[in-house]
Amino acid sequence: MFLAIGCLSAFGHGDVNPLLEDVNNDGVVNILDLVIVANALGQPVDRSSEQNPDVNRDGVTNILDLVRVANRLGERAGVDNSTYHDFQDYIFNKSCTASYCHAAPTNAGNLNLTNGVSYQDLVGRVPQNLAAASAGMKRVDPGNPDNSFLLTKLVGPTTPGQGGRMPLAEGPLHDGKVDAIRQWIAAGAPRNEKLTGIGDLSLLRDPLESFEPLPAPLPGEGYQLYMPPFRIEPGTEREVFYARQITDAAGQPLQEDIFVNKYEISYPTGSHHFILYRLTEKALEDDLLNVGVTPGVGVNPQDSFRVLDPGNPQALGNFGKHRVYITGTQTGEKTVFQFPEGVALRLAGDTIYDLNAHFVNLLGTEAIEGEVYVNFYTIPPEAVEHEAVELFSANTDIFVPPGSTRVTKRDETVREEIERRGYDPNTVLNLVMITSHMHRHGELFEIFQLSTGSLLHRSMAYDDAPITVFDPPLVLDADDGITYECTHNNYDRNVPLTFGFTSEDEMAIIMGYYYPTTESVDISSE
């Protein structure tokens, strides 16, 4: 058998796949979940319910949902994708517990905001502050933001005796985070629900937040690519391209190929995504390095950035023809990925690489700066047993009318990949990693093995897509492949939802790595 485990972050920060089939959220898929789905067959779907029997999120509860639950009986729930989980990740862990103010042993105000404890310490609890307690306040009063001391402390108390604004050490939170907490309290302060209308908290940079540059690998260990700072004005988003070559310690472009067994990507808060491409000879012939050049974008006027025009995205080139995917990430934290021992990604020398960053500042009141560091850690050519190959597929066939839900599907077969790459017909693909990418209207992204129908990867939140690593590799022969499905909803716009490049358009993309071999792997003992 194959062991698939989500263990790192790429285009997200999840650990394992969430379990939609656990309809009643009791942590396990059992007969109770089957009963809930059976009783809801043919009934209108309540998308805001904490118990949603529309397991495949296609807008209707039917026999397909029953089959999904039946096929996963006995499995236990994984990642928490609730709004409160986002608060824990992007507010409490980041600004309240890192300084140990609201973590053991300090627990300032007798309040512990660490994971697994914070909710019970907040909701319905009387604050230790005497002025707030005397006024009848609760730390969080479900349905009543104005009577919730948590919100008062984040906004800044105006009543004598209630103390100062929090967080104390980290400085004030982004207004969007405070507003999200206000909406959550007004909605009843649910523990497990994913509330609509609350944006991606991972994109919101607090006013005093700082960013530590990623140190370059030591000489002999690897190389660094760097995208210098550029500006994103308040109320806007900006996607840029910046061309660089990999250079040696003397600053000269590398001429020889290198073999990368590990990479790190780091950037400040506010990034929607980062992708590294290799530009082809055709891109240079078509002079794409001079397309979209926009003065005034870089903090340093000497840095030349090419800006994507969402209305004409192909002006900067076509995927496959002008640019080839190398790696990418969509996470608010540093991304680290290591290939299996003996497996490495070849990066060609004397080549121009295109760093593509998309930063969002739609809720900001001040301009922010984006920048990106990419570290490559190399191994000698003689240590490479298998060369990794990039897997990238996009389904652009997305059309969701207002007030509806639609599912897009696409198959990728091994035989087609063999023919496209010119491999030996007997080649098998050894899949080592796969992940997904969608935007905020995406509700569910699933990837299956074609031959068995086995679920390989699942993401329920566009800002929290897990990376799925296969150890040992998932072996796919010429008669096999993968299929992926992405469910999008369009309940908050009055125009159709289609594929596009802004944060308000949609995408359905899979990315990963495999290595080809012509000898089947013996998995009988796995």
C-alpha positions as CSV (number, residue, x, y, z in Angstrom):
1,M,0.0,0.0,0.0
2,F,1.0,3.6,-0.3
3,L,1.4,5.9,2.6
4,A,0.3,9.5,1.9
5,I,1.0,12.0,4.5
6,G,0.6,15.8,4.4
7,C,3.6,17.1,6.3
8,L,4.9,20.4,5.1
9,S,3.5,23.7,3.7
10,A,3.3,24.7,0.1
11,F,0.4,26.8,-1.0
12,G,-0.9,26.5,2.6
13,H,-0.1,25.3,6.1
14,G,-2.3,22.3,6.7
15,D,-1.0,19.1,8.3
16,V,-3.4,16.4,7.1
17,N,-6.5,16.4,4.9
18,P,-9.8,17.6,6.5
19,L,-12.6,15.1,6.7
20,L,-15.9,16.4,5.2
21,E,-17.5,13.0,5.7
22,D,-17.6,13.6,9.5
23,V,-20.8,15.6,9.0
24,N,-21.7,16.0,12.7
25,N,-18.2,17.0,13.6
26,D,-17.7,14.5,16.3
27,G,-14.2,13.5,15.1
28,V,-15.1,10.2,13.4
29,V,-17.1,9.1,10.3
30,N,-19.8,6.6,11.5
31,I,-23.4,5.6,11.1
32,L,-24.6,8.9,12.6
33,D,-23.1,10.7,9.6
34,L,-24.9,8.3,7.2
35,V,-28.2,9.0,8.9
36,I,-27.8,12.8,8.6
37,V,-27.0,12.5,4.9
38,A,-29.9,10.1,4.3
39,N,-32.4,12.3,6.1
40,A,-31.2,15.3,4.0
41,L,-31.5,13.7,0.5
42,G,-33.3,16.0,-1.9
43,Q,-33.5,18.8,0.7
44,P,-32.2,22.4,0.1
45,V,-28.6,22.8,1.2
46,D,-27.8,25.2,4.1
47,R,-24.3,26.2,3.2
48,S,-23.8,28.0,6.6
49,S,-24.7,25.0,8.7
50,E,-22.1,23.4,10.9
51,Q,-23.5,20.0,9.8
52,N,-23.5,20.1,6.0
53,P,-24.7,16.8,4.5
54,D,-23.6,18.0,1.0
55,V,-20.3,16.2,1.5
56,N,-19.0,16.9,-2.0
57,R,-20.1,20.5,-1.9
58,D,-21.8,20.4,-5.3
59,G,-24.9,22.2,-4.1
60,V,-27.2,19.1,-3.7
61,T,-27.4,16.3,-1.2
62,N,-27.8,13.0,-3.1
63,I,-26.6,9.4,-3.3
64,L,-23.0,10.6,-4.2
65,D,-22.8,12.1,-0.7
66,L,-24.0,8.8,0.9
67,V,-21.4,6.8,-1.0
68,R,-18.6,9.2,0.2
69,V,-19.6,8.8,3.8
70,A,-19.9,5.0,3.4
71,N,-16.5,4.7,1.8
72,R,-14.8,6.5,4.8
73,L,-16.5,4.9,7.7
74,G,-14.2,4.7,10.7
75,E,-11.8,7.5,9.6
76,R,-11.1,10.3,12.1
77,A,-11.1,14.0,11.5
78,G,-7.9,16.0,10.7
79,V,-7.2,19.7,10.2
80,D,-9.5,22.3,11.6
81,N,-10.5,24.8,8.9
82,S,-12.8,27.0,11.0
83,T,-12.7,30.7,11.3
84,Y,-11.6,30.3,14.9
85,H,-8.6,28.2,13.8
86,D,-7.6,31.2,11.6
87,F,-7.8,33.4,14.7
88,Q,-5.6,31.0,16.5
89,D,-3.0,30.9,13.7
90,Y,-2.9,34.5,12.6
91,I,-3.8,36.4,15.7
92,F,-3.3,34.5,19.0
93,N,-0.2,32.5,18.0
94,K,1.3,35.4,16.2
95,S,0.6,38.3,18.5
96,C,-0.5,37.0,21.9
97,T,1.4,33.9,22.8
98,A,4.7,34.3,21.1
99,S,5.8,36.8,23.7
100,Y,4.4,34.5,26.4
101,C,2.0,37.2,27.6
102,H,-1.0,34.9,27.3
103,A,0.8,31.6,27.5
104,A,2.0,29.5,30.4
105,P,3.6,30.2,32.8
106,T,2.6,34.0,32.5
107,N,-1.1,33.7,31.5
108,A,-1.5,37.5,31.9
109,G,-5.0,38.3,33.3
110,N,-5.4,34.6,34.0
111,L,-6.0,34.2,30.2
112,N,-4.3,31.5,28.2
113,L,-4.6,31.9,24.4
114,T,-2.5,28.9,23.4
115,N,-3.9,26.3,20.9
116,G,-6.5,23.9,22.5
117,V,-7.1,26.2,25.5
118,S,-8.0,29.6,24.1
119,Y,-11.6,29.0,23.2
120,Q,-12.7,27.7,26.6
121,D,-10.7,30.6,28.3
122,L,-12.5,33.2,26.1
123,V,-16.1,32.3,25.3
124,G,-18.6,33.0,28.1
125,R,-15.9,33.6,30.7
126,V,-15.8,36.6,33.1
127,P,-12.7,38.7,32.7
128,Q,-10.3,39.1,35.6
129,N,-10.3,42.9,35.1
130,L,-12.5,44.3,37.8
131,A,-13.9,47.2,35.8
132,A,-14.9,45.0,32.9
133,A,-16.4,42.4,35.3
134,S,-18.3,45.0,37.2
135,A,-19.8,46.2,34.0
136,G,-21.1,42.7,33.3
137,M,-18.8,42.1,30.4
138,K,-17.6,38.6,29.2
139,R,-14.2,38.0,27.5
140,V,-16.3,36.9,24.5
141,D,-20.1,37.4,24.8
142,P,-21.5,35.3,21.9
143,G,-23.8,37.5,19.7
144,N,-22.8,40.7,21.6
145,P,-19.5,42.3,20.3
146,D,-20.0,45.5,22.4
147,N,-20.1,43.4,25.6
148,S,-17.0,41.4,24.7
149,F,-13.8,42.5,26.6
150,L,-11.6,40.8,24.0
151,L,-12.8,43.2,21.3
152,T,-12.6,46.1,23.7
153,K,-8.9,45.4,24.4
154,L,-8.1,45.0,20.7
155,V,-9.8,48.3,19.8
156,G,-8.5,50.2,22.8
157,P,-10.5,50.6,26.1
158,T,-12.0,54.1,26.8
159,T,-13.4,53.2,30.2
160,P,-11.2,53.9,33.2
161,G,-9.7,50.8,34.9
162,Q,-9.9,48.6,31.8
163,G,-6.2,48.9,31.0
164,G,-4.5,49.6,27.6
165,R,-4.8,48.4,24.1
166,M,-3.6,44.9,23.2
167,P,-1.5,43.3,22.0
168,L,1.0,45.0,24.3
169,A,4.3,44.0,22.9
170,E,3.5,43.4,19.2
171,G,1.5,46.6,18.7
172,P,-2.1,47.0,17.3
173,L,-3.6,44.4,15.0
174,H,-4.6,45.1,11.4
175,D,-8.1,46.6,11.3
176,G,-9.2,43.7,9.2
177,K,-8.4,41.2,11.9
178,V,-10.3,43.3,14.5
179,D,-13.3,43.5,12.2
180,A,-13.1,39.7,11.6
181,I,-13.3,39.1,15.4
182,R,-16.2,41.5,15.6
183,Q,-18.1,39.6,12.9
184,W,-17.3,36.2,14.5
185,I,-18.7,37.4,17.9
186,A,-21.8,38.8,16.2
187,A,-22.3,35.4,14.5
188,G,-22.4,33.7,18.0
189,A,-18.6,33.0,18.3
190,P,-18.8,29.5,16.7
191,R,-16.0,27.1,17.4
192,N,-16.1,24.9,14.2
193,E,-17.8,27.0,11.6
194,K,-16.1,28.6,8.6
195,L,-17.8,32.0,8.3
196,T,-18.4,33.6,5.0
197,G,-17.5,37.3,4.5
198,I,-14.2,37.1,6.4
199,G,-11.2,37.4,4.2
200,D,-7.8,35.7,4.3
201,L,-6.3,36.8,7.6
202,S,-2.9,35.5,6.5
203,L,-2.6,38.4,4.1
204,L,-3.1,41.1,6.7
205,R,0.1,42.7,7.9
206,D,-0.1,44.4,11.3
207,P,1.1,48.0,11.4
208,L,4.3,47.4,13.4
209,E,5.0,43.9,12.0
210,S,8.6,43.4,10.9
211,F,10.2,40.9,8.4
212,E,13.5,39.1,8.9
213,P,15.4,38.4,5.7
214,L,16.2,34.8,4.9
215,P,19.9,34.1,5.3
216,A,21.6,32.7,2.2
217,P,23.0,29.2,2.2
218,L,26.6,28.9,3.3
219,P,29.2,28.7,0.5
220,G,29.2,25.2,-0.9
221,E,25.7,24.4,0.4
222,G,23.6,26.2,-2.2
223,Y,22.4,29.5,-3.7
224,Q,19.9,32.3,-3.2
225,L,17.5,34.1,-5.6
226,Y,16.1,37.4,-4.3
227,M,13.2,39.6,-5.4
228,P,13.9,43.1,-4.0
229,P,11.2,45.2,-2.3
230,F,8.3,46.7,-4.3
231,R,5.3,48.7,-3.3
232,I,1.6,47.7,-3.0
233,E,-0.6,50.7,-2.4
234,P,-3.6,50.6,0.0
235,G,-6.8,49.2,-1.4
236,T,-4.9,47.4,-4.3
237,E,-3.3,44.2,-5.2
238,R,-0.2,43.8,-7.4
239,E,1.3,40.9,-9.3
240,V,4.9,41.4,-10.5
241,F,7.6,39.5,-12.4
242,Y,11.3,40.0,-11.7
243,A,14.0,38.2,-13.8
244,R,17.2,37.0,-12.1
245,Q,20.0,34.5,-12.8
246,I,21.6,32.2,-10.2
247,T,25.0,33.6,-9.4
248,D,28.1,32.3,-7.7
249,A,30.0,33.8,-4.7
250,A,31.6,36.3,-7.0
251,G,28.3,37.4,-8.4
252,Q,28.8,35.7,-11.8
253,P,26.0,33.8,-13.4
254,L,26.4,30.0,-13.0
255,Q,27.1,28.2,-16.2
256,E,26.8,24.7,-15.0
257,D,23.6,22.9,-14.0
258,I,22.9,22.4,-10.3
259,F,20.9,19.7,-8.5
260,V,18.5,20.9,-5.7
261,N,17.5,18.5,-3.0
262,K,15.9,21.1,-0.7
263,Y,14.4,24.6,-1.1
264,E,13.2,27.4,1.2
265,I,10.9,30.3,0.3
266,S,10.3,33.3,2.6
267,Y,8.4,36.6,2.2
268,P,6.6,39.1,4.5
269,T,2.9,38.9,5.3
270,G,0.6,40.0,2.4
271,S,1.6,37.5,-0.3
272,H,-1.2,35.7,-2.1
273,H,1.3,33.5,-3.9
274,F,4.8,33.1,-5.2
275,I,5.9,31.1,-8.2
276,L,9.4,30.6,-9.7
277,Y,9.5,30.0,-13.5
278,R,12.3,29.3,-15.9
279,L,12.1,31.5,-19.0
280,T,12.5,29.6,-22.3
281,E,14.5,30.7,-25.4
282,K,11.2,31.6,-27.0
283,A,10.5,34.1,-24.2
284,L,13.8,35.8,-24.8
285,E,13.2,35.8,-28.6
286,D,9.8,37.4,-28.1
287,D,11.4,40.1,-25.9
288,L,9.2,39.3,-22.9
289,L,11.7,40.9,-20.5
290,N,10.7,44.3,-21.9
291,V,6.9,43.7,-21.7
292,G,5.0,45.2,-18.8
293,V,8.0,47.1,-17.4
294,T,6.5,49.7,-15.0
295,P,8.6,52.5,-13.4
296,G,8.0,53.4,-9.8
297,V,7.1,49.9,-8.6
298,G,10.3,49.1,-6.9
299,V,11.4,50.7,-3.7
300,N,14.8,51.1,-5.5
301,P,14.1,52.9,-8.8
302,Q,16.9,50.8,-10.4
303,D,15.0,47.6,-9.9
304,S,13.0,46.7,-13.0
305,F,9.6,45.0,-12.3
306,R,7.2,43.8,-15.0
307,V,3.6,44.2,-13.8
308,L,0.8,41.8,-14.8
309,D,-2.2,43.4,-16.4
310,P,-5.2,41.1,-15.4
311,G,-7.0,42.2,-18.5
312,N,-4.2,41.0,-20.8
313,P,-2.2,38.3,-18.8
314,Q,-0.8,36.6,-21.8
315,A,1.2,39.8,-22.7
316,L,3.8,38.4,-20.3
317,G,3.9,35.0,-22.0
318,N,2.2,31.7,-22.2
319,F,2.8,28.8,-19.8
320,G,4.9,26.0,-21.4
321,K,5.8,28.1,-24.4
322,H,7.5,31.0,-22.7
323,R,7.8,29.9,-19.0
324,V,8.2,26.6,-17.2
325,Y,7.1,26.1,-13.6
326,I,9.8,25.3,-11.1
327,T,8.3,25.8,-7.6
328,G,5.8,27.9,-5.7
329,T,4.1,28.5,-2.4
330,Q,1.1,30.1,-0.8
331,T,1.6,30.3,2.9
332,G,2.0,33.0,5.4
333,E,5.1,31.3,6.8
334,K,8.4,30.2,5.5
335,T,8.1,27.2,3.2
336,V,10.6,24.4,3.4
337,F,10.5,21.3,1.2
338,Q,13.0,18.4,0.8
339,F,13.0,15.8,-1.8
340,P,13.6,12.1,-0.9
341,E,17.2,11.0,-0.5
342,G,18.9,10.7,-3.9
343,V,16.1,12.7,-5.7
344,A,16.9,16.2,-6.9
345,L,15.6,18.9,-9.2
346,R,17.9,20.0,-11.9
347,L,18.2,23.7,-12.4
348,A,19.9,24.7,-15.7
349,G,22.9,27.0,-15.6
350,D,23.1,30.1,-17.8
351,T,19.4,30.5,-17.5
352,I,17.1,33.4,-16.6
353,Y,14.6,32.6,-13.9
354,D,11.4,34.6,-13.4
355,L,10.2,35.4,-9.9
356,N,6.5,35.9,-9.8
357,A,4.9,37.4,-6.7
358,H,1.3,38.5,-6.0
359,F,0.7,40.6,-2.9
360,V,-2.7,41.8,-1.7
361,N,-3.4,45.1,0.3
362,L,-7.1,45.5,-0.4
363,L,-7.9,46.1,3.3
364,G,-4.9,48.2,4.1
365,T,-4.8,51.9,4.8
366,E,-1.0,52.2,4.2
367,A,1.3,51.0,1.5
368,I,3.1,47.8,2.1
369,E,6.3,46.3,0.6
370,G,6.7,42.9,-0.9
371,E,10.0,41.0,-1.3
372,V,10.9,37.3,-1.7
373,Y,13.9,35.1,-0.8
374,V,14.4,31.6,-2.4
375,N,17.2,29.3,-1.1
376,F,18.3,26.3,-3.0
377,Y,20.3,23.6,-1.2
378,T,22.3,21.4,-3.6
379,I,23.8,17.9,-3.7
380,P,26.7,16.8,-6.0
381,P,25.7,15.3,-9.4
382,E,27.1,11.9,-8.4
383,A,24.6,11.7,-5.4
384,V,21.6,12.1,-7.7
385,E,19.8,8.8,-8.3
386,H,16.7,10.2,-9.8
387,E,15.9,13.6,-11.3
388,A,12.7,15.2,-10.2
389,V,10.2,16.6,-12.7
390,E,7.8,19.4,-12.2
391,L,4.1,18.6,-12.3
392,F,1.8,21.5,-13.2
393,S,-1.8,21.4,-14.5
394,A,-4.4,24.1,-14.7
395,N,-8.1,23.7,-15.5
396,T,-9.2,27.1,-17.0
397,D,-12.7,25.8,-17.8
398,I,-14.4,27.6,-14.9
399,F,-17.9,29.3,-15.2
400,V,-20.1,29.7,-12.2
401,P,-23.2,31.8,-12.6
402,P,-24.3,34.1,-9.7
403,G,-26.1,32.3,-6.9
404,S,-24.8,28.8,-7.9
405,T,-22.1,26.2,-7.2
406,R,-20.2,24.4,-10.0
407,V,-17.6,21.6,-10.1
408,T,-14.8,21.6,-12.6
409,K,-13.0,18.3,-13.4
410,R,-9.9,17.4,-15.4
411,D,-7.9,14.2,-16.0
412,E,-4.2,14.0,-16.4
413,T,-3.0,10.6,-17.7
414,V,0.5,9.1,-17.4
415,R,0.4,8.1,-21.1
416,E,-0.1,11.7,-22.1
417,E,2.7,12.8,-19.9
418,I,5.0,10.1,-21.4
419,E,4.2,11.3,-24.9
420,R,4.6,15.0,-24.0
421,R,8.0,14.4,-22.4
422,G,9.2,11.9,-24.9
423,Y,9.8,9.1,-22.3
424,D,10.2,5.4,-23.0
425,P,6.7,3.9,-23.4
426,N,7.4,1.6,-20.4
427,T,8.1,4.6,-18.1
428,V,6.3,4.8,-14.7
429,L,6.0,8.0,-12.8
430,N,6.9,8.0,-9.1
431,L,4.8,10.8,-7.5
432,V,6.6,12.2,-4.4
433,M,4.5,15.3,-3.7
434,I,1.3,17.0,-4.8
435,T,-0.7,20.1,-3.8
436,S,-3.5,22.4,-5.1
437,H,-4.3,26.0,-5.6
438,M,-7.7,27.8,-5.8
439,H,-9.0,31.3,-4.8
440,R,-11.5,32.4,-2.2
441,H,-14.6,31.1,-3.9
442,G,-13.2,27.6,-3.9
443,E,-14.9,25.3,-1.3
444,L,-13.3,22.0,-2.1
445,F,-10.3,20.7,-4.1
446,E,-9.8,16.9,-4.4
447,I,-7.3,14.9,-6.3
448,F,-7.9,11.2,-7.0
449,Q,-5.9,8.3,-8.5
450,L,-7.6,7.4,-11.8
451,S,-7.2,3.6,-11.6
452,T,-8.4,3.2,-8.0
453,G,-10.5,6.3,-7.3
454,S,-8.4,6.7,-4.1
455,L,-8.3,10.2,-2.6
456,L,-4.8,11.5,-2.8
457,H,-5.3,15.1,-1.7
458,R,-8.0,17.3,-0.3
459,S,-8.2,21.0,0.5
460,M,-11.2,22.8,1.9
461,A,-9.7,26.3,2.2
462,Y,-7.9,28.3,-0.5
463,D,-5.5,29.8,2.1
464,D,-4.8,26.5,3.8
465,A,-4.0,23.9,1.1
466,P,-2.0,21.0,2.5
467,I,1.0,19.5,0.7
468,T,0.6,15.8,0.3
469,V,3.9,13.8,0.4
470,F,4.1,10.2,-0.7
471,D,6.5,8.0,1.1
472,P,7.2,5.6,-0.6
473,P,6.4,7.3,-3.9
474,L,3.0,6.7,-5.5
475,V,3.8,4.6,-8.6
476,L,1.6,5.4,-11.6
477,D,2.0,3.3,-14.8
478,A,1.1,4.2,-18.4
479,D,-2.6,3.1,-17.9
480,D,-3.0,5.3,-14.8
481,G,-3.1,8.9,-13.9
482,I,-4.8,11.5,-11.7
483,T,-8.1,13.4,-11.8
484,Y,-8.8,16.5,-10.0
485,E,-12.1,18.3,-9.1
486,C,-12.6,21.8,-7.8
487,T,-15.9,23.1,-6.4
488,H,-16.5,26.9,-6.6
489,N,-19.4,28.9,-5.3
490,N,-20.6,32.3,-6.4
491,Y,-23.1,33.6,-3.9
492,D,-21.7,37.1,-3.2
493,R,-21.3,38.5,-6.8
494,N,-23.8,39.5,-9.5
495,V,-21.5,38.4,-12.4
496,P,-20.3,35.0,-13.5
497,L,-17.2,33.6,-11.8
498,T,-14.5,32.6,-14.3
499,F,-10.8,31.7,-14.5
500,G,-8.6,34.7,-14.0
501,F,-5.5,36.2,-12.2
502,T,-6.9,38.6,-9.6
503,S,-7.9,37.5,-6.1
504,E,-11.5,37.8,-7.1
505,D,-11.2,35.5,-10.1
506,E,-10.9,31.7,-9.7
507,M,-8.3,29.0,-10.4
508,A,-8.0,25.2,-10.2
509,I,-4.4,24.2,-10.4
510,I,-2.4,21.2,-9.2
511,M,1.4,21.2,-8.7
512,G,3.9,18.6,-7.6
513,Y,6.9,16.5,-8.4
514,Y,7.6,13.0,-9.7
515,Y,10.6,11.1,-11.0
516,P,10.3,8.8,-14.0
517,T,11.8,5.2,-14.1
518,T,11.5,2.4,-16.5
519,E,11.5,-0.3,-13.8
520,S,8.5,-0.9,-11.7
521,V,8.9,-0.5,-8.0
522,D,8.2,-3.6,-5.8
523,I,5.5,-2.4,-3.3
524,S,4.2,-5.9,-2.3
525,S,5.9,-5.5,1.1
526,E,4.6,-2.0,1.8
